[in-house]
Amino acid sequence: MPDILVRHIDEAVAERIKELARARHWSLNDVILHALRHGLGMAGSEPTGARVLPPGGVSALLDDAEDDAMRAAVAALCEVPDGRFARDQDAS
């Protein structure tokens, strides 16, 4: 599976991801994957031990500003050309 590195994450978004991970006992990666899948309309299997989301999915857990930010982030990711997120060779 490919890895994607996301840079310049807003501090509020990073904190919200951590809060959701703690609340659901999920890894940070699982929270991000879940949010991306739902934001892209590709909802699938839940992480091991995942709790069921309320009606409305991830959006129901976010306030309006967070929901707007997530939608904008997913829309921006959809516009990235294939291969654009290739791993930097000098990043370790």
Biopython code that builds the backbone (N, CA, C, O; Angstrom):
import numpy as np
from Bio.PDB.StructureBuilder import StructureBuilder

atoms = [
    (1, "MET", "N", (0.842, -1.185, 0.000)),
    (1, "MET", "CA", (0.000, 0.000, 0.000)),
    (1, "MET", "C", (0.880, 1.237, 0.000)),
    (1, "MET", "O", (1.919, 1.264, 0.659)),
    (2, "PRO", "N", (0.475, 2.244, -0.723)),
    (2, "PRO", "CA", (1.269, 3.468, -0.749)),
    (2, "PRO", "C", (1.138, 4.255, 0.549)),
    (2, "PRO", "O", (0.122, 4.182, 1.240)),
    (3, "ASP", "N", (2.173, 4.997, 0.858)),
    (3, "ASP", "CA", (2.155, 5.919, 1.990)),
    (3, "ASP", "C", (2.002, 7.322, 1.440)),
    (3, "ASP", "O", (2.530, 7.647, 0.376)),
    (4, "ILE", "N", (1.275, 8.149, 2.173)),
    (4, "ILE", "CA", (1.123, 9.551, 1.804)),
    (4, "ILE", "C", (1.536, 10.391, 3.001)),
    (4, "ILE", "O", (1.077, 10.161, 4.120)),
    (5, "LEU", "N", (2.383, 11.343, 2.767)),
    (5, "LEU", "CA", (2.817, 12.264, 3.802)),
    (5, "LEU", "C", (2.059, 13.571, 3.611)),
    (5, "LEU", "O", (2.083, 14.157, 2.528)),
    (6, "VAL", "N", (1.391, 14.023, 4.657)),
    (6, "VAL", "CA", (0.657, 15.282, 4.585)),
    (6, "VAL", "C", (1.396, 16.290, 5.448)),
    (6, "VAL", "O", (1.604, 16.071, 6.641)),
    (7, "ARG", "N", (1.785, 17.380, 4.839)),
    (7, "ARG", "CA", (2.529, 18.419, 5.554)),
    (7, "ARG", "C", (1.629, 19.599, 5.865)),
    (7, "ARG", "O", (0.557, 19.762, 5.281)),
    (8, "HIS", "N", (2.083, 20.406, 6.787)),
    (8, "HIS", "CA", (1.444, 21.679, 7.133)),
    (8, "HIS", "C", (0.014, 21.496, 7.623)),
    (8, "HIS", "O", (-0.882, 22.245, 7.233)),
    (9, "ILE", "N", (-0.199, 20.503, 8.474)),
    (9, "ILE", "CA", (-1.519, 20.283, 9.056)),
    (9, "ILE", "C", (-1.751, 21.347, 10.120)),
    (9, "ILE", "O", (-0.920, 21.559, 11.003)),
    (10, "ASP", "N", (-2.877, 22.000, 10.017)),
    (10, "ASP", "CA", (-3.273, 23.019, 10.983)),
    (10, "ASP", "C", (-3.285, 22.404, 12.389)),
    (10, "ASP", "O", (-3.723, 21.267, 12.569)),
    (11, "GLU", "N", (-2.810, 23.150, 13.370)),
    (11, "GLU", "CA", (-2.729, 22.641, 14.741)),
    (11, "GLU", "C", (-4.090, 22.194, 15.264)),
    (11, "GLU", "O", (-4.174, 21.184, 15.963)),
    (12, "ALA", "N", (-5.139, 22.915, 14.946)),
    (12, "ALA", "CA", (-6.486, 22.549, 15.409)),
    (12, "ALA", "C", (-6.922, 21.218, 14.808)),
    (12, "ALA", "O", (-7.545, 20.406, 15.492)),
    (13, "VAL", "N", (-6.602, 20.987, 13.540)),
    (13, "VAL", "CA", (-6.948, 19.721, 12.891)),
    (13, "VAL", "C", (-6.158, 18.583, 13.534)),
    (13, "VAL", "O", (-6.716, 17.522, 13.813)),
    (14, "ALA", "N", (-4.878, 18.794, 13.769)),
    (14, "ALA", "CA", (-4.049, 17.765, 14.405)),
    (14, "ALA", "C", (-4.580, 17.412, 15.788)),
    (14, "ALA", "O", (-4.631, 16.237, 16.152)),
    (15, "GLU", "N", (-4.971, 18.413, 16.554)),
    (15, "GLU", "CA", (-5.517, 18.162, 17.893)),
    (15, "GLU", "C", (-6.830, 17.398, 17.817)),
    (15, "GLU", "O", (-7.079, 16.506, 18.628)),
    (16, "ARG", "N", (-7.675, 17.743, 16.844)),
    (16, "ARG", "CA", (-8.961, 17.048, 16.687)),
    (16, "ARG", "C", (-8.741, 15.581, 16.315)),
    (16, "ARG", "O", (-9.448, 14.703, 16.808)),
    (17, "ILE", "N", (-7.778, 15.320, 15.461)),
    (17, "ILE", "CA", (-7.453, 13.940, 15.097)),
    (17, "ILE", "C", (-7.017, 13.165, 16.338)),
    (17, "ILE", "O", (-7.437, 12.025, 16.540)),
    (18, "LYS", "N", (-6.183, 13.776, 17.162)),
    (18, "LYS", "CA", (-5.722, 13.131, 18.396)),
    (18, "LYS", "C", (-6.888, 12.876, 19.349)),
    (18, "LYS", "O", (-6.971, 11.810, 19.958)),
    (19, "GLU", "N", (-7.797, 13.862, 19.479)),
    (19, "GLU", "CA", (-8.965, 13.701, 20.356)),
    (19, "GLU", "C", (-9.827, 12.524, 19.911)),
    (19, "GLU", "O", (-10.247, 11.703, 20.726)),
    (20, "LEU", "N", (-10.082, 12.456, 18.610)),
    (20, "LEU", "CA", (-10.900, 11.362, 18.088)),
    (20, "LEU", "C", (-10.216, 10.017, 18.306)),
    (20, "LEU", "O", (-10.872, 9.036, 18.657)),
    (21, "ALA", "N", (-8.915, 9.967, 18.103)),
    (21, "ALA", "CA", (-8.171, 8.722, 18.310)),
    (21, "ALA", "C", (-8.270, 8.272, 19.766)),
    (21, "ALA", "O", (-8.513, 7.098, 20.045)),
    (22, "ARG", "N", (-8.084, 9.202, 20.681)),
    (22, "ARG", "CA", (-8.184, 8.852, 22.109)),
    (22, "ARG", "C", (-9.598, 8.387, 22.456)),
    (22, "ARG", "O", (-9.775, 7.375, 23.134)),
    (23, "ALA", "N", (-10.600, 9.127, 21.991)),
    (23, "ALA", "CA", (-11.988, 8.816, 22.329)),
    (23, "ALA", "C", (-12.422, 7.456, 21.796)),
    (23, "ALA", "O", (-13.226, 6.770, 22.427)),
    (24, "ARG", "N", (-11.903, 7.066, 20.654)),
    (24, "ARG", "CA", (-12.321, 5.815, 20.009)),
    (24, "ARG", "C", (-11.320, 4.677, 20.218)),
    (24, "ARG", "O", (-11.559, 3.542, 19.806)),
    (25, "HIS", "N", (-10.205, 4.997, 20.861)),
    (25, "HIS", "CA", (-9.139, 3.999, 21.051)),
    (25, "HIS", "C", (-8.654, 3.474, 19.703)),
    (25, "HIS", "O", (-8.429, 2.277, 19.528)),
    (26, "TRP", "N", (-8.499, 4.391, 18.762)),
    (26, "TRP", "CA", (-7.983, 4.092, 17.436)),
    (26, "TRP", "C", (-6.589, 4.680, 17.337)),
    (26, "TRP", "O", (-6.212, 5.542, 18.131)),
    (27, "SER", "N", (-5.832, 4.216, 16.369)),
    (27, "SER", "CA", (-4.546, 4.847, 16.071)),
    (27, "SER", "C", (-4.821, 6.144, 15.304)),
    (27, "SER", "O", (-5.896, 6.319, 14.730)),
    (28, "LEU", "N", (-3.835, 7.052, 15.300)),
    (28, "LEU", "CA", (-3.967, 8.283, 14.515)),
    (28, "LEU", "C", (-4.180, 7.943, 13.040)),
    (28, "LEU", "O", (-4.993, 8.568, 12.358)),
    (29, "ASN", "N", (-3.446, 6.955, 12.566)),
    (29, "ASN", "CA", (-3.572, 6.529, 11.175)),
    (29, "ASN", "C", (-4.996, 6.068, 10.865)),
    (29, "ASN", "O", (-5.545, 6.412, 9.818)),
    (30, "ASP", "N", (-5.601, 5.287, 11.775)),
    (30, "ASP", "CA", (-6.965, 4.804, 11.554)),
    (30, "ASP", "C", (-7.960, 5.959, 11.488)),
    (30, "ASP", "O", (-8.872, 5.940, 10.662)),
    (31, "VAL", "N", (-7.795, 6.961, 12.348)),
    (31, "VAL", "CA", (-8.691, 8.120, 12.326)),
    (31, "VAL", "C", (-8.584, 8.846, 10.992)),
    (31, "VAL", "O", (-9.598, 9.198, 10.388)),
    (32, "ILE", "N", (-7.366, 9.066, 10.538)),
    (32, "ILE", "CA", (-7.147, 9.793, 9.282)),
    (32, "ILE", "C", (-7.683, 8.989, 8.102)),
    (32, "ILE", "O", (-8.350, 9.548, 7.233)),
    (33, "LEU", "N", (-7.404, 7.692, 8.057)),
    (33, "LEU", "CA", (-7.917, 6.860, 6.970)),
    (33, "LEU", "C", (-9.433, 6.851, 6.959)),
    (33, "LEU", "O", (-10.052, 6.956, 5.900)),
    (34, "HIS", "N", (-10.030, 6.725, 8.129)),
    (34, "HIS", "CA", (-11.487, 6.708, 8.234)),
    (34, "HIS", "C", (-12.076, 8.028, 7.729)),
    (34, "HIS", "O", (-13.036, 8.027, 6.959)),
    (35, "ALA", "N", (-11.502, 9.144, 8.161)),
    (35, "ALA", "CA", (-11.982, 10.459, 7.732)),
    (35, "ALA", "C", (-11.836, 10.634, 6.224)),
    (35, "ALA", "O", (-12.738, 11.155, 5.569)),
    (36, "LEU", "N", (-10.718, 10.207, 5.679)),
    (36, "LEU", "CA", (-10.512, 10.309, 4.235)),
    (36, "LEU", "C", (-11.503, 9.448, 3.462)),
    (36, "LEU", "O", (-12.093, 9.903, 2.482)),
    (37, "ARG", "N", (-11.684, 8.212, 3.896)),
    (37, "ARG", "CA", (-12.630, 7.323, 3.210)),
    (37, "ARG", "C", (-14.032, 7.918, 3.201)),
    (37, "ARG", "O", (-14.703, 7.943, 2.168)),
    (38, "HIS", "N", (-14.463, 8.394, 4.358)),
    (38, "HIS", "CA", (-15.803, 8.970, 4.441)),
    (38, "HIS", "C", (-15.893, 10.276, 3.662)),
    (38, "HIS", "O", (-16.890, 10.525, 2.983)),
    (39, "GLY", "N", (-14.880, 11.097, 3.751)),
    (39, "GLY", "CA", (-14.881, 12.359, 3.024)),
    (39, "GLY", "C", (-14.884, 12.174, 1.519)),
    (39, "GLY", "O", (-15.395, 13.018, 0.783)),
    (40, "LEU", "N", (-14.312, 11.069, 1.062)),
    (40, "LEU", "CA", (-14.255, 10.773, -0.367)),
    (40, "LEU", "C", (-15.409, 9.895, -0.831)),
    (40, "LEU", "O", (-15.467, 9.494, -1.994)),
    (41, "GLY", "N", (-16.325, 9.601, 0.087)),
    (41, "GLY", "CA", (-17.470, 8.763, -0.273)),
    (41, "GLY", "C", (-17.106, 7.318, -0.489)),
    (41, "GLY", "O", (-17.765, 6.613, -1.254)),
    (42, "MET", "N", (-16.047, 6.863, 0.187)),
    (42, "MET", "CA", (-15.568, 5.494, 0.014)),
    (42, "MET", "C", (-15.624, 4.718, 1.326)),
    (42, "MET", "O", (-14.744, 3.906, 1.610)),
    (43, "ALA", "N", (-16.662, 4.969, 2.123)),
    (43, "ALA", "CA", (-16.770, 4.317, 3.432)),
    (43, "ALA", "C", (-16.702, 2.815, 3.264)),
    (43, "ALA", "O", (-17.357, 2.237, 2.397)),
    (44, "GLY", "N", (-15.905, 2.200, 4.101)),
    (44, "GLY", "CA", (-15.743, 0.749, 4.027)),
    (44, "GLY", "C", (-15.654, 0.184, 5.415)),
    (44, "GLY", "O", (-16.393, 0.583, 6.315)),
    (45, "SER", "N", (-14.754, -0.740, 5.581)),
    (45, "SER", "CA", (-14.619, -1.404, 6.861)),
    (45, "SER", "C", (-14.060, -0.455, 7.909)),
    (45, "SER", "O", (-13.294, 0.461, 7.613)),
    (46, "GLU", "N", (-14.470, -0.709, 9.140)),
    (46, "GLU", "CA", (-14.006, 0.084, 10.274)),
    (46, "GLU", "C", (-12.710, -0.507, 10.810)),
    (46, "GLU", "O", (-12.468, -1.704, 10.657)),
    (47, "PRO", "N", (-11.872, 0.318, 11.438)),
    (47, "PRO", "CA", (-10.670, -0.218, 12.084)),
    (47, "PRO", "C", (-11.057, -1.228, 13.163)),
    (47, "PRO", "O", (-12.169, -1.184, 13.689)),
    (48, "THR", "N", (-10.157, -2.121, 13.484)),
    (48, "THR", "CA", (-10.405, -3.094, 14.539)),
    (48, "THR", "C", (-10.784, -2.374, 15.819)),
    (48, "THR", "O", (-10.098, -1.443, 16.241)),
    (49, "GLY", "N", (-11.870, -2.801, 16.432)),
    (49, "GLY", "CA", (-12.319, -2.183, 17.669)),
    (49, "GLY", "C", (-13.006, -0.848, 17.466)),
    (49, "GLY", "O", (-13.258, -0.133, 18.436)),
    (50, "ALA", "N", (-13.312, -0.497, 16.234)),
    (50, "ALA", "CA", (-13.914, 0.796, 15.948)),
    (50, "ALA", "C", (-15.334, 0.857, 16.480)),
    (50, "ALA", "O", (-16.049, -0.145, 16.509)),
    (51, "ARG", "N", (-15.724, 2.043, 16.897)),
    (51, "ARG", "CA", (-17.093, 2.281, 17.320)),
    (51, "ARG", "C", (-17.902, 2.742, 16.127)),
    (51, "ARG", "O", (-17.363, 3.301, 15.172)),
    (52, "VAL", "N", (-19.185, 2.506, 16.189)),
    (52, "VAL", "CA", (-20.068, 2.925, 15.112)),
    (52, "VAL", "C", (-20.249, 4.435, 15.181)),
    (52, "VAL", "O", (-20.476, 4.996, 16.253)),
    (53, "LEU", "N", (-20.147, 5.080, 14.033)),
    (53, "LEU", "CA", (-20.333, 6.525, 13.971)),
    (53, "LEU", "C", (-21.811, 6.864, 14.002)),
    (53, "LEU", "O", (-22.643, 6.058, 13.585)),
    (54, "PRO", "N", (-22.145, 8.045, 14.491)),
    (54, "PRO", "CA", (-23.541, 8.472, 14.491)),
    (54, "PRO", "C", (-24.013, 8.727, 13.070)),
    (54, "PRO", "O", (-23.199, 8.817, 12.151)),
    (55, "PRO", "N", (-25.347, 8.846, 12.879)),
    (55, "PRO", "CA", (-25.833, 9.220, 11.548)),
    (55, "PRO", "C", (-25.146, 10.505, 11.092)),
    (55, "PRO", "O", (-24.990, 11.440, 11.877)),
    (56, "GLY", "N", (-24.744, 10.550, 9.855)),
    (56, "GLY", "CA", (-24.011, 11.707, 9.351)),
    (56, "GLY", "C", (-22.516, 11.458, 9.302)),
    (56, "GLY", "O", (-21.770, 12.281, 8.772)),
    (57, "GLY", "N", (-22.057, 10.311, 9.860)),
    (57, "GLY", "CA", (-20.649, 9.951, 9.797)),
    (57, "GLY", "C", (-19.735, 10.917, 10.514)),
    (57, "GLY", "O", (-20.103, 11.501, 11.533)),
    (58, "VAL", "N", (-18.535, 11.081, 9.972)),
    (58, "VAL", "CA", (-17.522, 11.934, 10.586)),
    (58, "VAL", "C", (-18.035, 13.357, 10.742)),
    (58, "VAL", "O", (-17.740, 14.020, 11.736)),
    (59, "SER", "N", (-18.796, 13.825, 9.774)),
    (59, "SER", "CA", (-19.310, 15.192, 9.822)),
    (59, "SER", "C", (-20.127, 15.446, 11.079)),
    (59, "SER", "O", (-20.128, 16.560, 11.603)),
    (60, "ALA", "N", (-20.820, 14.427, 11.569)),
    (60, "ALA", "CA", (-21.627, 14.584, 12.773)),
    (60, "ALA", "C", (-20.754, 14.798, 14.007)),
    (60, "ALA", "O", (-21.237, 15.301, 15.022)),
    (61, "LEU", "N", (-19.479, 14.423, 13.937)),
    (61, "LEU", "CA", (-18.568, 14.575, 15.070)),
    (61, "LEU", "C", (-17.823, 15.904, 15.045)),
    (61, "LEU", "O", (-17.181, 16.282, 16.024)),
    (62, "LEU", "N", (-17.910, 16.600, 13.937)),
    (62, "LEU", "CA", (-17.157, 17.838, 13.765)),
    (62, "LEU", "C", (-18.076, 19.042, 13.879)),
    (62, "LEU", "O", (-19.247, 18.974, 13.506)),
    (63, "ASP", "N", (-17.541, 20.151, 14.398)),
    (63, "ASP", "CA", (-18.334, 21.375, 14.363)),
    (63, "ASP", "C", (-18.280, 21.929, 12.939)),
    (63, "ASP", "O", (-17.543, 21.411, 12.100)),
    (64, "ASP", "N", (-19.053, 22.971, 12.663)),
    (64, "ASP", "CA", (-19.165, 23.487, 11.294)),
    (64, "ASP", "C", (-17.810, 23.880, 10.702)),
    (64, "ASP", "O", (-17.533, 23.583, 9.540)),
    (65, "ALA", "N", (-16.975, 24.541, 11.488)),
    (65, "ALA", "CA", (-15.664, 24.974, 10.983)),
    (65, "ALA", "C", (-14.789, 23.769, 10.667)),
    (65, "ALA", "O", (-14.098, 23.757, 9.648)),
    (66, "GLU", "N", (-14.811, 22.751, 11.531)),
    (66, "GLU", "CA", (-14.012, 21.547, 11.294)),
    (66, "GLU", "C", (-14.531, 20.791, 10.074)),
    (66, "GLU", "O", (-13.746, 20.294, 9.266)),
    (67, "ASP", "N", (-15.848, 20.706, 9.945)),
    (67, "ASP", "CA", (-16.442, 20.025, 8.805)),
    (67, "ASP", "C", (-16.060, 20.731, 7.505)),
    (67, "ASP", "O", (-15.700, 20.080, 6.524)),
    (68, "ASP", "N", (-16.138, 22.054, 7.500)),
    (68, "ASP", "CA", (-15.740, 22.831, 6.323)),
    (68, "ASP", "C", (-14.267, 22.601, 5.988)),
    (68, "ASP", "O", (-13.902, 22.446, 4.822)),
    (69, "ALA", "N", (-13.422, 22.580, 7.028)),
    (69, "ALA", "CA", (-11.987, 22.375, 6.818)),
    (69, "ALA", "C", (-11.715, 20.986, 6.250)),
    (69, "ALA", "O", (-10.887, 20.837, 5.351)),
    (70, "MET", "N", (-12.406, 19.965, 6.769)),
    (70, "MET", "CA", (-12.205, 18.599, 6.272)),
    (70, "MET", "C", (-12.655, 18.492, 4.818)),
    (70, "MET", "O", (-11.959, 17.892, 3.999)),
    (71, "ARG", "N", (-13.800, 19.061, 4.492)),
    (71, "ARG", "CA", (-14.294, 19.015, 3.112)),
    (71, "ARG", "C", (-13.321, 19.728, 2.165)),
    (71, "ARG", "O", (-13.064, 19.253, 1.058)),
    (72, "ALA", "N", (-12.785, 20.867, 2.606)),
    (72, "ALA", "CA", (-11.827, 21.605, 1.780)),
    (72, "ALA", "C", (-10.549, 20.796, 1.587)),
    (72, "ALA", "O", (-9.984, 20.775, 0.493)),
    (73, "ALA", "N", (-10.092, 20.130, 2.650)),
    (73, "ALA", "CA", (-8.874, 19.321, 2.565)),
    (73, "ALA", "C", (-9.066, 18.145, 1.611)),
    (73, "ALA", "O", (-8.193, 17.858, 0.792)),
    (74, "VAL", "N", (-10.194, 17.475, 1.715)),
    (74, "VAL", "CA", (-10.457, 16.336, 0.838)),
    (74, "VAL", "C", (-10.591, 16.809, -0.608)),
    (74, "VAL", "O", (-10.078, 16.161, -1.520)),
    (75, "ALA", "N", (-11.273, 17.930, -0.823)),
    (75, "ALA", "CA", (-11.404, 18.471, -2.178)),
    (75, "ALA", "C", (-10.031, 18.794, -2.762)),
    (75, "ALA", "O", (-9.771, 18.526, -3.935)),
    (76, "ALA", "N", (-9.157, 19.369, -1.939)),
    (76, "ALA", "CA", (-7.804, 19.691, -2.403)),
    (76, "ALA", "C", (-7.035, 18.420, -2.748)),
    (76, "ALA", "O", (-6.317, 18.382, -3.747)),
    (77, "LEU", "N", (-7.179, 17.379, -1.928)),
    (77, "LEU", "CA", (-6.500, 16.116, -2.203)),
    (77, "LEU", "C", (-6.989, 15.500, -3.508)),
    (77, "LEU", "O", (-6.211, 14.874, -4.227)),
    (78, "CYS", "N", (-8.256, 15.671, -3.815)),
    (78, "CYS", "CA", (-8.812, 15.123, -5.061)),
    (78, "CYS", "C", (-8.220, 15.801, -6.286)),
    (78, "CYS", "O", (-8.224, 15.222, -7.372)),
    (79, "GLU", "N", (-7.717, 17.007, -6.129)),
    (79, "GLU", "CA", (-7.157, 17.762, -7.246)),
    (79, "GLU", "C", (-5.674, 17.481, -7.497)),
    (79, "GLU", "O", (-5.121, 17.930, -8.501)),
    (80, "VAL", "N", (-5.030, 16.745, -6.595)),
    (80, "VAL", "CA", (-3.594, 16.472, -6.723)),
    (80, "VAL", "C", (-3.366, 15.439, -7.827)),
    (80, "VAL", "O", (-3.992, 14.379, -7.815)),
    (81, "PRO", "N", (-2.491, 15.728, -8.767)),
    (81, "PRO", "CA", (-2.204, 14.773, -9.846)),
    (81, "PRO", "C", (-1.599, 13.474, -9.297)),
    (81, "PRO", "O", (-0.922, 13.479, -8.269)),
    (82, "ASP", "N", (-1.855, 12.373, -9.993)),
    (82, "ASP", "CA", (-1.286, 11.086, -9.594)),
    (82, "ASP", "C", (0.227, 11.189, -9.476)),
    (82, "ASP", "O", (0.883, 11.813, -10.309)),
    (83, "GLY", "N", (0.773, 10.574, -8.436)),
    (83, "GLY", "CA", (2.218, 10.548, -8.237)),
    (83, "GLY", "C", (2.769, 11.785, -7.563)),
    (83, "GLY", "O", (3.958, 11.825, -7.246)),
    (84, "ARG", "N", (1.958, 12.786, -7.335)),
    (84, "ARG", "CA", (2.424, 14.049, -6.748)),
    (84, "ARG", "C", (2.889, 13.873, -5.307)),
    (84, "ARG", "O", (3.734, 14.631, -4.830)),
    (85, "PHE", "N", (2.344, 12.879, -4.614)),
    (85, "PHE", "CA", (2.693, 12.673, -3.218)),
    (85, "PHE", "C", (3.780, 11.618, -3.038)),
    (85, "PHE", "O", (3.870, 10.992, -1.982)),
    (86, "ALA", "N", (4.585, 11.426, -4.038)),
    (86, "ALA", "CA", (5.668, 10.453, -3.925)),
    (86, "ALA", "C", (6.570, 10.826, -2.757)),
    (86, "ALA", "O", (6.842, 12.004, -2.524)),
    (87, "ARG", "N", (7.024, 9.834, -2.038)),
    (87, "ARG", "CA", (7.867, 10.052, -0.856)),
    (87, "ARG", "C", (9.133, 10.801, -1.226)),
    (87, "ARG", "O", (9.802, 10.463, -2.203)),
    (88, "ASP", "N", (9.463, 11.834, -0.431)),
    (88, "ASP", "CA", (10.714, 12.580, -0.644)),
    (88, "ASP", "C", (11.888, 11.647, -0.384)),
    (88, "ASP", "O", (11.882, 10.907, 0.599)),
    (89, "GLN", "N", (12.878, 11.672, -1.240)),
    (89, "GLN", "CA", (14.026, 10.799, -1.088)),
    (89, "GLN", "C", (14.893, 11.175, 0.106)),
    (89, "GLN", "O", (15.515, 10.308, 0.721)),
    (90, "ASP", "N", (14.938, 12.491, 0.445)),
    (90, "ASP", "CA", (15.802, 12.881, 1.553)),
    (90, "ASP", "C", (15.031, 13.002, 2.874)),
    (90, "ASP", "O", (15.610, 13.422, 3.876)),
    (91, "ALA", "N", (13.753, 12.650, 2.901)),
    (91, "ALA", "CA", (12.995, 12.659, 4.163)),
    (91, "ALA", "C", (13.165, 11.308, 4.835)),
    (91, "ALA", "O", (13.002, 10.266, 4.199)),
    (92, "SER", "N", (13.491, 11.323, 6.111)),
    (92, "SER", "CA", (13.649, 10.064, 6.829)),
    (92, "SER", "C", (12.902, 10.097, 8.119)),
    (92, "SER", "O", (12.917, 9.119, 8.867)),
]
sb = StructureBuilder()
sb.init_structure("model")
sb.init_model(0)
sb.init_chain("A")
sb.init_seg("    ")
for serial, (resi, resn, name, xyz) in enumerate(atoms, 1):
    if name == "N":
        sb.init_residue(resn, " ", resi, " ")
    sb.init_atom(name, np.array(xyz, "f"), 0.0, 1.0, " ", f" {name:<3s}", serial, name[0])
structure = sb.get_structure()
